[in-house]
Amino acid sequence: LQDVLRRVNKSFDNFFRRIKNHESPGYPRFKGYNRYNSFTYLQTGFEIIGSKLHLSKIGDINIKLHRNMIGKIKTCTIKRDIDVWYASFSVEIAYSLLEKTIII
């Protein structure tokens, strides 16, 4: 739900920005639940337990981890590509470079 609200807010911000710049704006379209091909969990609502991904409100899903997770997982995006679903994670990694800590 948070991701949908973020997308709607972004659409209306872009719409009003185009009006302000005297461009030809298109009013944001209504998108039903079947028109989304992805959704994002922002920092909470998901957890990796062994070879399963637990998503709140959905349940446990079997996954194939292609590599180990290094760092703190920040977001989880679930994407549909035709009939196949993919989970992608963005992580925060801290490392030191020339005695300075840089967070990517």
Biopython code that builds the backbone (N, CA, C, O; Angstrom):
import numpy as np
from Bio.PDB.StructureBuilder import StructureBuilder

atoms = [
    (1, "LEU", "N", (0.820, -1.187, 0.000)),
    (1, "LEU", "CA", (0.000, 0.000, 0.000)),
    (1, "LEU", "C", (0.869, 1.258, 0.000)),
    (1, "LEU", "O", (0.545, 2.239, -0.669)),
    (2, "GLN", "N", (1.980, 1.229, 0.755)),
    (2, "GLN", "CA", (2.869, 2.385, 0.773)),
    (2, "GLN", "C", (3.427, 2.670, -0.614)),
    (2, "GLN", "O", (3.539, 3.826, -1.022)),
    (3, "ASP", "N", (3.773, 1.615, -1.333)),
    (3, "ASP", "CA", (4.352, 1.780, -2.664)),
    (3, "ASP", "C", (3.332, 2.363, -3.630)),
    (3, "ASP", "O", (3.684, 3.205, -4.456)),
    (4, "VAL", "N", (2.086, 1.939, -3.547)),
    (4, "VAL", "CA", (1.047, 2.468, -4.429)),
    (4, "VAL", "C", (0.839, 3.953, -4.153)),
    (4, "VAL", "O", (0.705, 4.743, -5.088)),
    (5, "LEU", "N", (0.811, 4.340, -2.881)),
    (5, "LEU", "CA", (0.658, 5.757, -2.544)),
    (5, "LEU", "C", (1.850, 6.570, -3.036)),
    (5, "LEU", "O", (1.685, 7.704, -3.484)),
    (6, "ARG", "N", (3.035, 6.006, -2.956)),
    (6, "ARG", "CA", (4.232, 6.693, -3.457)),
    (6, "ARG", "C", (4.138, 6.884, -4.967)),
    (6, "ARG", "O", (4.504, 7.942, -5.479)),
    (7, "ARG", "N", (3.654, 5.877, -5.682)),
    (7, "ARG", "CA", (3.515, 5.975, -7.138)),
    (7, "ARG", "C", (2.470, 7.016, -7.532)),
    (7, "ARG", "O", (2.687, 7.794, -8.462)),
    (8, "VAL", "N", (1.326, 7.032, -6.822)),
    (8, "VAL", "CA", (0.269, 8.012, -7.121)),
    (8, "VAL", "C", (0.780, 9.421, -6.851)),
    (8, "VAL", "O", (0.550, 10.329, -7.649)),
    (9, "ASN", "N", (1.471, 9.607, -5.732)),
    (9, "ASN", "CA", (2.022, 10.924, -5.401)),
    (9, "ASN", "C", (3.017, 11.379, -6.466)),
    (9, "ASN", "O", (3.013, 12.544, -6.865)),
    (10, "LYS", "N", (3.858, 10.475, -6.920)),
    (10, "LYS", "CA", (4.840, 10.806, -7.956)),
    (10, "LYS", "C", (4.143, 11.190, -9.261)),
    (10, "LYS", "O", (4.581, 12.114, -9.946)),
    (11, "SER", "N", (3.065, 10.490, -9.607)),
    (11, "SER", "CA", (2.319, 10.807, -10.828)),
    (11, "SER", "C", (1.716, 12.204, -10.771)),
    (11, "SER", "O", (1.812, 12.966, -11.733)),
    (12, "PHE", "N", (1.094, 12.539, -9.645)),
    (12, "PHE", "CA", (0.487, 13.862, -9.523)),
    (12, "PHE", "C", (1.533, 14.963, -9.426)),
    (12, "PHE", "O", (1.320, 16.060, -9.942)),
    (13, "ASP", "N", (2.671, 14.689, -8.767)),
    (13, "ASP", "CA", (3.758, 15.679, -8.737)),
    (13, "ASP", "C", (4.250, 15.983, -10.143)),
    (13, "ASP", "O", (4.472, 17.143, -10.491)),
    (14, "ASN", "N", (4.421, 14.940, -10.953)),
    (14, "ASN", "CA", (4.854, 15.136, -12.342)),
    (14, "ASN", "C", (3.802, 15.888, -13.154)),
    (14, "ASN", "O", (4.142, 16.739, -13.975)),
    (15, "PHE", "N", (2.531, 15.576, -12.926)),
    (15, "PHE", "CA", (1.432, 16.247, -13.622)),
    (15, "PHE", "C", (1.443, 17.751, -13.331)),
    (15, "PHE", "O", (1.379, 18.565, -14.253)),
    (16, "PHE", "N", (1.523, 18.117, -12.049)),
    (16, "PHE", "CA", (1.511, 19.527, -11.681)),
    (16, "PHE", "C", (2.799, 20.238, -12.081)),
    (16, "PHE", "O", (2.772, 21.436, -12.364)),
    (17, "ARG", "N", (3.913, 19.536, -12.110)),
    (17, "ARG", "CA", (5.167, 20.124, -12.591)),
    (17, "ARG", "C", (5.048, 20.480, -14.062)),
    (17, "ARG", "O", (5.511, 21.541, -14.481)),
    (18, "ARG", "N", (4.429, 19.603, -14.857)),
    (18, "ARG", "CA", (4.245, 19.881, -16.283)),
    (18, "ARG", "C", (3.304, 21.067, -16.500)),
    (18, "ARG", "O", (3.535, 21.879, -17.395)),
    (19, "ILE", "N", (2.252, 21.176, -15.695)),
    (19, "ILE", "CA", (1.341, 22.326, -15.804)),
    (19, "ILE", "C", (2.097, 23.613, -15.495)),
    (19, "ILE", "O", (1.954, 24.605, -16.209)),
    (20, "LYS", "N", (2.892, 23.602, -14.445)),
    (20, "LYS", "CA", (3.640, 24.786, -14.039)),
    (20, "LYS", "C", (4.634, 25.223, -15.115)),
    (20, "LYS", "O", (4.854, 26.419, -15.306)),
    (21, "ASN", "N", (5.242, 24.253, -15.825)),
    (21, "ASN", "CA", (6.223, 24.549, -16.875)),
    (21, "ASN", "C", (5.575, 24.783, -18.238)),
    (21, "ASN", "O", (6.273, 24.901, -19.245)),
    (22, "HIS", "N", (4.239, 24.852, -18.273)),
    (22, "HIS", "CA", (3.479, 25.100, -19.505)),
    (22, "HIS", "C", (3.736, 24.036, -20.575)),
    (22, "HIS", "O", (3.756, 24.336, -21.769)),
    (23, "GLU", "N", (3.929, 22.812, -20.142)),
    (23, "GLU", "CA", (4.045, 21.672, -21.064)),
    (23, "GLU", "C", (2.649, 21.096, -21.245)),
    (23, "GLU", "O", (1.704, 21.543, -20.596)),
    (24, "SER", "N", (2.513, 20.110, -22.118)),
    (24, "SER", "CA", (1.198, 19.488, -22.278)),
    (24, "SER", "C", (1.123, 18.272, -21.348)),
    (24, "SER", "O", (1.679, 17.216, -21.648)),
    (25, "PRO", "N", (0.431, 18.435, -20.221)),
    (25, "PRO", "CA", (0.380, 17.331, -19.260)),
    (25, "PRO", "C", (-0.736, 16.358, -19.596)),
    (25, "PRO", "O", (-1.736, 16.726, -20.212)),
    (26, "GLY", "N", (-0.556, 15.141, -19.192)),
    (26, "GLY", "CA", (-1.618, 14.158, -19.281)),
    (26, "GLY", "C", (-2.043, 13.815, -17.860)),
    (26, "GLY", "O", (-1.206, 13.522, -17.006)),
    (27, "TYR", "N", (-3.344, 13.855, -17.612)),
    (27, "TYR", "CA", (-3.831, 13.553, -16.265)),
    (27, "TYR", "C", (-3.502, 12.108, -15.930)),
    (27, "TYR", "O", (-3.691, 11.231, -16.774)),
    (28, "PRO", "N", (-3.011, 11.829, -14.713)),
    (28, "PRO", "CA", (-2.647, 10.445, -14.350)),
    (28, "PRO", "C", (-3.832, 9.498, -14.480)),
    (28, "PRO", "O", (-4.935, 9.806, -14.029)),
    (29, "ARG", "N", (-3.601, 8.362, -15.087)),
    (29, "ARG", "CA", (-4.644, 7.366, -15.288)),
    (29, "ARG", "C", (-4.880, 6.561, -14.025)),
    (29, "ARG", "O", (-3.985, 6.378, -13.200)),
    (30, "PHE", "N", (-6.108, 6.086, -13.897)),
    (30, "PHE", "CA", (-6.407, 5.140, -12.827)),
    (30, "PHE", "C", (-5.817, 3.801, -13.209)),
    (30, "PHE", "O", (-5.988, 3.336, -14.336)),
    (31, "LYS", "N", (-5.118, 3.180, -12.267)),
    (31, "LYS", "CA", (-4.562, 1.854, -12.511)),
    (31, "LYS", "C", (-5.184, 0.881, -11.525)),
    (31, "LYS", "O", (-5.014, 1.017, -10.313)),
    (32, "GLY", "N", (-5.896, -0.090, -12.046)),
    (32, "GLY", "CA", (-6.484, -1.129, -11.207)),
    (32, "GLY", "C", (-5.416, -2.087, -10.719)),
    (32, "GLY", "O", (-4.264, -2.010, -11.147)),
    (33, "TYR", "N", (-5.788, -2.982, -9.835)),
    (33, "TYR", "CA", (-4.833, -3.918, -9.256)),
    (33, "TYR", "C", (-4.193, -4.831, -10.300)),
    (33, "TYR", "O", (-3.078, -5.307, -10.091)),
    (34, "ASN", "N", (-4.868, -5.084, -11.410)),
    (34, "ASN", "CA", (-4.326, -5.988, -12.424)),
    (34, "ASN", "C", (-3.399, -5.291, -13.413)),
    (34, "ASN", "O", (-2.851, -5.951, -14.296)),
    (35, "ARG", "N", (-3.206, -3.970, -13.292)),
    (35, "ARG", "CA", (-2.335, -3.242, -14.213)),
    (35, "ARG", "C", (-0.929, -3.049, -13.681)),
    (35, "ARG", "O", (-0.066, -2.534, -14.392)),
    (36, "TYR", "N", (-0.682, -3.451, -12.444)),
    (36, "TYR", "CA", (0.651, -3.335, -11.860)),
    (36, "TYR", "C", (1.429, -4.614, -12.116)),
    (36, "TYR", "O", (0.905, -5.715, -11.949)),
    (37, "ASN", "N", (2.681, -4.464, -12.522)),
    (37, "ASN", "CA", (3.545, -5.617, -12.736)),
    (37, "ASN", "C", (4.595, -5.757, -11.647)),
    (37, "ASN", "O", (5.415, -6.675, -11.687)),
    (38, "SER", "N", (4.576, -4.856, -10.678)),
    (38, "SER", "CA", (5.538, -4.948, -9.578)),
    (38, "SER", "C", (5.002, -4.231, -8.361)),
    (38, "SER", "O", (4.122, -3.376, -8.457)),
    (39, "PHE", "N", (5.547, -4.593, -7.217)),
    (39, "PHE", "CA", (5.272, -3.872, -5.982)),
    (39, "PHE", "C", (6.504, -3.961, -5.102)),
    (39, "PHE", "O", (7.319, -4.874, -5.240)),
    (40, "THR", "N", (6.630, -2.996, -4.190)),
    (40, "THR", "CA", (7.844, -2.873, -3.399)),
    (40, "THR", "C", (7.507, -2.833, -1.918)),
    (40, "THR", "O", (6.578, -2.146, -1.493)),
    (41, "TYR", "N", (8.280, -3.584, -1.140)),
    (41, "TYR", "CA", (8.229, -3.501, 0.314)),
    (41, "TYR", "C", (9.365, -2.588, 0.737)),
    (41, "TYR", "O", (10.524, -2.847, 0.412)),
    (42, "LEU", "N", (9.046, -1.524, 1.460)),
    (42, "LEU", "CA", (10.043, -0.562, 1.896)),
    (42, "LEU", "C", (10.493, -0.882, 3.320)),
    (42, "LEU", "O", (9.801, -0.528, 4.274)),
    (43, "GLN", "N", (11.604, -1.525, 3.474)),
    (43, "GLN", "CA", (12.307, -1.818, 4.723)),
    (43, "GLN", "C", (11.616, -2.809, 5.648)),
    (43, "GLN", "O", (12.313, -3.477, 6.413)),
    (44, "THR", "N", (10.322, -2.948, 5.630)),
    (44, "THR", "CA", (9.656, -3.920, 6.492)),
    (44, "THR", "C", (8.626, -4.689, 5.678)),
    (44, "THR", "O", (8.268, -4.300, 4.566)),
    (45, "GLY", "N", (8.156, -5.794, 6.261)),
    (45, "GLY", "CA", (7.115, -6.578, 5.611)),
    (45, "GLY", "C", (7.645, -7.778, 4.861)),
    (45, "GLY", "O", (6.867, -8.526, 4.269)),
    (46, "PHE", "N", (8.955, -7.982, 4.873)),
    (46, "PHE", "CA", (9.547, -9.141, 4.202)),
    (46, "PHE", "C", (10.691, -9.672, 5.045)),
    (46, "PHE", "O", (11.286, -8.947, 5.842)),
    (47, "GLU", "N", (10.988, -10.956, 4.855)),
    (47, "GLU", "CA", (12.074, -11.586, 5.599)),
    (47, "GLU", "C", (12.512, -12.834, 4.848)),
    (47, "GLU", "O", (11.673, -13.580, 4.342)),
    (48, "ILE", "N", (13.820, -13.068, 4.771)),
    (48, "ILE", "CA", (14.349, -14.279, 4.150)),
    (48, "ILE", "C", (14.616, -15.282, 5.260)),
    (48, "ILE", "O", (15.390, -15.020, 6.179)),
    (49, "ILE", "N", (13.963, -16.434, 5.161)),
    (49, "ILE", "CA", (14.128, -17.509, 6.140)),
    (49, "ILE", "C", (14.546, -18.760, 5.374)),
    (49, "ILE", "O", (13.715, -19.430, 4.761)),
    (50, "GLY", "N", (15.842, -19.066, 5.415)),
    (50, "GLY", "CA", (16.356, -20.222, 4.681)),
    (50, "GLY", "C", (16.184, -20.026, 3.192)),
    (50, "GLY", "O", (16.725, -19.076, 2.625)),
    (51, "SER", "N", (15.430, -20.920, 2.541)),
    (51, "SER", "CA", (15.189, -20.804, 1.107)),
    (51, "SER", "C", (13.784, -20.290, 0.823)),
    (51, "SER", "O", (13.241, -20.523, -0.257)),
    (52, "LYS", "N", (13.193, -19.592, 1.791)),
    (52, "LYS", "CA", (11.857, -19.029, 1.618)),
    (52, "LYS", "C", (11.886, -17.531, 1.867)),
    (52, "LYS", "O", (12.655, -17.030, 2.686)),
    (53, "LEU", "N", (11.040, -16.842, 1.148)),
    (53, "LEU", "CA", (10.846, -15.407, 1.338)),
    (53, "LEU", "C", (9.468, -15.215, 1.946)),
    (53, "LEU", "O", (8.457, -15.569, 1.340)),
    (54, "HIS", "N", (9.433, -14.652, 3.149)),
    (54, "HIS", "CA", (8.155, -14.391, 3.812)),
    (54, "HIS", "C", (7.731, -12.967, 3.497)),
    (54, "HIS", "O", (8.432, -12.013, 3.832)),
    (55, "LEU", "N", (6.570, -12.828, 2.847)),
    (55, "LEU", "CA", (6.000, -11.526, 2.519)),
    (55, "LEU", "C", (4.741, -11.330, 3.348)),
    (55, "LEU", "O", (3.865, -12.195, 3.361)),
    (56, "SER", "N", (4.643, -10.181, 4.050)),
    (56, "SER", "CA", (3.453, -9.935, 4.851)),
    (56, "SER", "C", (2.238, -9.839, 3.937)),
    (56, "SER", "O", (2.329, -9.344, 2.814)),
    (57, "LYS", "N", (1.131, -10.306, 4.418)),
    (57, "LYS", "CA", (-0.159, -10.325, 3.721)),
    (57, "LYS", "C", (-0.205, -11.336, 2.570)),
    (57, "LYS", "O", (-1.263, -11.540, 1.975)),
    (58, "ILE", "N", (0.939, -11.975, 2.247)),
    (58, "ILE", "CA", (0.969, -12.952, 1.161)),
    (58, "ILE", "C", (1.324, -14.331, 1.697)),
    (58, "ILE", "O", (0.604, -15.297, 1.445)),
    (59, "GLY", "N", (2.429, -14.431, 2.435)),
    (59, "GLY", "CA", (2.848, -15.696, 3.005)),
    (59, "GLY", "C", (4.258, -16.061, 2.578)),
    (59, "GLY", "O", (5.028, -15.208, 2.136)),
    (60, "ASP", "N", (4.587, -17.346, 2.715)),
    (60, "ASP", "CA", (5.916, -17.839, 2.378)),
    (60, "ASP", "C", (5.980, -18.256, 0.911)),
    (60, "ASP", "O", (5.058, -18.875, 0.380)),
    (61, "ILE", "N", (7.095, -17.900, 0.271)),
    (61, "ILE", "CA", (7.313, -18.208, -1.136)),
    (61, "ILE", "C", (8.678, -18.860, -1.263)),
    (61, "ILE", "O", (9.656, -18.365, -0.703)),
    (62, "ASN", "N", (8.756, -19.966, -1.995)),
    (62, "ASN", "CA", (10.048, -20.590, -2.256)),
    (62, "ASN", "C", (10.851, -19.711, -3.204)),
    (62, "ASN", "O", (10.322, -19.207, -4.194)),
    (63, "ILE", "N", (12.135, -19.529, -2.895)),
    (63, "ILE", "CA", (12.989, -18.722, -3.762)),
    (63, "ILE", "C", (14.296, -19.455, -4.014)),
    (63, "ILE", "O", (14.672, -20.357, -3.265)),
    (64, "LYS", "N", (14.980, -19.057, -5.075)),
    (64, "LYS", "CA", (16.319, -19.545, -5.388)),
    (64, "LYS", "C", (17.273, -18.378, -5.195)),
    (64, "LYS", "O", (17.270, -17.426, -5.976)),
    (65, "LEU", "N", (18.086, -18.456, -4.154)),
    (65, "LEU", "CA", (19.072, -17.408, -3.910)),
    (65, "LEU", "C", (20.280, -17.670, -4.794)),
    (65, "LEU", "O", (20.886, -18.738, -4.711)),
    (66, "HIS", "N", (20.635, -16.718, -5.635)),
    (66, "HIS", "CA", (21.753, -16.884, -6.546)),
    (66, "HIS", "C", (23.071, -16.479, -5.917)),
    (66, "HIS", "O", (24.137, -16.865, -6.396)),
    (67, "ARG", "N", (23.004, -15.704, -4.849)),
    (67, "ARG", "CA", (24.203, -15.314, -4.113)),
    (67, "ARG", "C", (23.809, -14.943, -2.698)),
    (67, "ARG", "O", (22.643, -14.665, -2.417)),
    (68, "ASN", "N", (24.784, -14.940, -1.814)),
    (68, "ASN", "CA", (24.517, -14.571, -0.430)),
    (68, "ASN", "C", (24.279, -13.072, -0.318)),
    (68, "ASN", "O", (24.857, -12.279, -1.061)),
    (69, "MET", "N", (23.425, -12.702, 0.615)),
    (69, "MET", "CA", (23.154, -11.290, 0.855)),
    (69, "MET", "C", (24.245, -10.725, 1.747)),
    (69, "MET", "O", (24.492, -11.238, 2.839)),
    (70, "ILE", "N", (24.890, -9.675, 1.285)),
    (70, "ILE", "CA", (25.915, -8.993, 2.054)),
    (70, "ILE", "C", (25.392, -7.597, 2.351)),
    (70, "ILE", "O", (25.020, -6.866, 1.433)),
    (71, "GLY", "N", (25.360, -7.224, 3.610)),
    (71, "GLY", "CA", (24.866, -5.910, 3.991)),
    (71, "GLY", "C", (23.448, -5.979, 4.507)),
    (71, "GLY", "O", (22.884, -7.062, 4.663)),
    (72, "LYS", "N", (22.874, -4.820, 4.771)),
    (72, "LYS", "CA", (21.523, -4.720, 5.299)),
    (72, "LYS", "C", (20.542, -4.532, 4.150)),
    (72, "LYS", "O", (20.699, -3.621, 3.337)),
    (73, "ILE", "N", (19.534, -5.391, 4.083)),
    (73, "ILE", "CA", (18.529, -5.312, 3.018)),
    (73, "ILE", "C", (17.614, -4.132, 3.301)),
    (73, "ILE", "O", (17.036, -4.035, 4.384)),
    (74, "LYS", "N", (17.481, -3.231, 2.326)),
    (74, "LYS", "CA", (16.673, -2.029, 2.493)),
    (74, "LYS", "C", (15.291, -2.166, 1.856)),
    (74, "LYS", "O", (14.294, -1.812, 2.486)),
    (75, "THR", "N", (15.205, -2.670, 0.622)),
    (75, "THR", "CA", (13.912, -2.818, -0.041)),
    (75, "THR", "C", (13.844, -4.161, -0.753)),
    (75, "THR", "O", (14.864, -4.756, -1.101)),
    (76, "CYS", "N", (12.634, -4.614, -0.957)),
    (76, "CYS", "CA", (12.375, -5.846, -1.700)),
    (76, "CYS", "C", (11.323, -5.518, -2.751)),
    (76, "CYS", "O", (10.223, -5.078, -2.418)),
    (77, "THR", "N", (11.659, -5.732, -4.014)),
    (77, "THR", "CA", (10.725, -5.488, -5.105)),
    (77, "THR", "C", (10.342, -6.821, -5.725)),
    (77, "THR", "O", (11.208, -7.613, -6.096)),
    (78, "ILE", "N", (9.052, -7.065, -5.835)),
    (78, "ILE", "CA", (8.525, -8.269, -6.466)),
    (78, "ILE", "C", (8.017, -7.848, -7.838)),
    (78, "ILE", "O", (7.175, -6.957, -7.950)),
    (79, "LYS", "N", (8.539, -8.501, -8.891)),
    (79, "LYS", "CA", (8.219, -8.096, -10.253)),
    (79, "LYS", "C", (7.694, -9.285, -11.049)),
    (79, "LYS", "O", (8.200, -10.401, -10.923)),
    (80, "ARG", "N", (6.668, -9.036, -11.877)),
    (80, "ARG", "CA", (6.116, -10.070, -12.746)),
    (80, "ARG", "C", (6.592, -9.821, -14.164)),
    (80, "ARG", "O", (6.452, -8.716, -14.688)),
    (81, "ASP", "N", (7.158, -10.851, -14.789)),
    (81, "ASP", "CA", (7.575, -10.785, -16.183)),
    (81, "ASP", "C", (6.878, -11.946, -16.894)),
    (81, "ASP", "O", (7.310, -13.093, -16.782)),
    (82, "ILE", "N", (5.832, -11.658, -17.603)),
    (82, "ILE", "CA", (4.912, -12.604, -18.233)),
    (82, "ILE", "C", (4.295, -13.469, -17.132)),
    (82, "ILE", "O", (3.425, -12.985, -16.408)),
    (83, "ASP", "N", (4.711, -14.727, -16.979)),
    (83, "ASP", "CA", (4.147, -15.589, -15.934)),
    (83, "ASP", "C", (5.165, -15.929, -14.856)),
    (83, "ASP", "O", (4.902, -16.798, -14.024)),
    (84, "VAL", "N", (6.314, -15.273, -14.846)),
    (84, "VAL", "CA", (7.377, -15.568, -13.888)),
    (84, "VAL", "C", (7.517, -14.378, -12.943)),
    (84, "VAL", "O", (7.492, -13.224, -13.371)),
    (85, "TRP", "N", (7.663, -14.670, -11.668)),
    (85, "TRP", "CA", (7.825, -13.634, -10.656)),
    (85, "TRP", "C", (9.274, -13.603, -10.184)),
    (85, "TRP", "O", (9.891, -14.652, -9.997)),
    (86, "TYR", "N", (9.816, -12.408, -9.992)),
    (86, "TYR", "CA", (11.189, -12.220, -9.533)),
    (86, "TYR", "C", (11.187, -11.340, -8.288)),
    (86, "TYR", "O", (10.356, -10.443, -8.145)),
    (87, "ALA", "N", (12.122, -11.610, -7.400)),
    (87, "ALA", "CA", (12.326, -10.762, -6.226)),
    (87, "ALA", "C", (13.709, -10.147, -6.352)),
    (87, "ALA", "O", (14.692, -10.855, -6.569)),
    (88, "SER", "N", (13.784, -8.835, -6.217)),
    (88, "SER", "CA", (15.086, -8.174, -6.227)),
    (88, "SER", "C", (15.213, -7.351, -4.951)),
    (88, "SER", "O", (14.251, -6.746, -4.478)),
    (89, "PHE", "N", (16.408, -7.347, -4.417)),
    (89, "PHE", "CA", (16.673, -6.687, -3.150)),
    (89, "PHE", "C", (17.700, -5.588, -3.354)),
    (89, "PHE", "O", (18.641, -5.751, -4.130)),
    (90, "SER", "N", (17.526, -4.478, -2.668)),
    (90, "SER", "CA", (18.577, -3.465, -2.629)),
    (90, "SER", "C", (19.146, -3.486, -1.214)),
    (90, "SER", "O", (18.407, -3.524, -0.230)),
    (91, "VAL", "N", (20.463, -3.462, -1.137)),
    (91, "VAL", "CA", (21.138, -3.575, 0.148)),
    (91, "VAL", "C", (22.041, -2.375, 0.388)),
    (91, "VAL", "O", (22.465, -1.698, -0.549)),
    (92, "GLU", "N", (22.324, -2.128, 1.654)),
    (92, "GLU", "CA", (23.230, -1.071, 2.042)),
    (92, "GLU", "C", (24.502, -1.731, 2.550)),
    (92, "GLU", "O", (24.467, -2.546, 3.472)),
    (93, "ILE", "N", (25.626, -1.370, 1.940)),
    (93, "ILE", "CA", (26.916, -1.959, 2.298)),
    (93, "ILE", "C", (27.829, -0.848, 2.781)),
    (93, "ILE", "O", (27.981, 0.176, 2.115)),
    (94, "ALA", "N", (28.432, -1.050, 3.934)),
    (94, "ALA", "CA", (29.402, -0.087, 4.454)),
    (94, "ALA", "C", (30.793, -0.703, 4.300)),
    (94, "ALA", "O", (31.016, -1.851, 4.685)),
    (95, "TYR", "N", (31.715, 0.059, 3.742)),
    (95, "TYR", "CA", (33.089, -0.410, 3.637)),
    (95, "TYR", "C", (34.024, 0.770, 3.838)),
    (95, "TYR", "O", (33.630, 1.925, 3.674)),
    (96, "SER", "N", (35.267, 0.470, 4.194)),
    (96, "SER", "CA", (36.215, 1.552, 4.438)),
    (96, "SER", "C", (37.143, 1.693, 3.247)),
    (96, "SER", "O", (37.583, 0.705, 2.660)),
    (97, "LEU", "N", (37.433, 2.942, 2.900)),
    (97, "LEU", "CA", (38.313, 3.256, 1.794)),
    (97, "LEU", "C", (39.224, 4.383, 2.256)),
    (97, "LEU", "O", (38.762, 5.493, 2.524)),
    (98, "LEU", "N", (40.512, 4.100, 2.349)),
    (98, "LEU", "CA", (41.487, 5.072, 2.831)),
    (98, "LEU", "C", (41.092, 5.628, 4.202)),
    (98, "LEU", "O", (41.115, 6.836, 4.435)),
    (99, "GLU", "N", (40.735, 4.717, 5.090)),
    (99, "GLU", "CA", (40.394, 5.022, 6.485)),
    (99, "GLU", "C", (39.148, 5.906, 6.610)),
    (99, "GLU", "O", (38.965, 6.561, 7.636)),
    (100, "LYS", "N", (38.307, 5.934, 5.604)),
    (100, "LYS", "CA", (37.028, 6.654, 5.680)),
    (100, "LYS", "C", (35.914, 5.648, 5.426)),
    (100, "LYS", "O", (36.046, 4.774, 4.569)),
    (101, "THR", "N", (34.839, 5.767, 6.155)),
    (101, "THR", "CA", (33.712, 4.880, 5.965)),
    (101, "THR", "C", (32.748, 5.512, 4.975)),
    (101, "THR", "O", (32.302, 6.645, 5.159)),
    (102, "ILE", "N", (32.435, 4.775, 3.938)),
    (102, "ILE", "CA", (31.521, 5.241, 2.898)),
    (102, "ILE", "C", (30.345, 4.264, 2.856)),
    (102, "ILE", "O", (30.542, 3.050, 2.816)),
    (103, "ILE", "N", (29.138, 4.794, 2.863)),
    (103, "ILE", "CA", (27.939, 3.958, 2.768)),
    (103, "ILE", "C", (27.374, 4.100, 1.380)),
    (103, "ILE", "O", (27.089, 5.208, 0.926)),
    (104, "ILE", "N", (27.210, 2.968, 0.696)),
    (104, "ILE", "CA", (26.677, 2.968, -0.659)),
    (104, "ILE", "C", (25.213, 2.621, -0.609)),
    (104, "ILE", "O", (24.556, 2.563, -1.649)),
]
sb = StructureBuilder()
sb.init_structure("model")
sb.init_model(0)
sb.init_chain("A")
sb.init_seg("    ")
for serial, (resi, resn, name, xyz) in enumerate(atoms, 1):
    if name == "N":
        sb.init_residue(resn, " ", resi, " ")
    sb.init_atom(name, np.array(xyz, "f"), 0.0, 1.0, " ", f" {name:<3s}", serial, name[0])
structure = sb.get_structure()
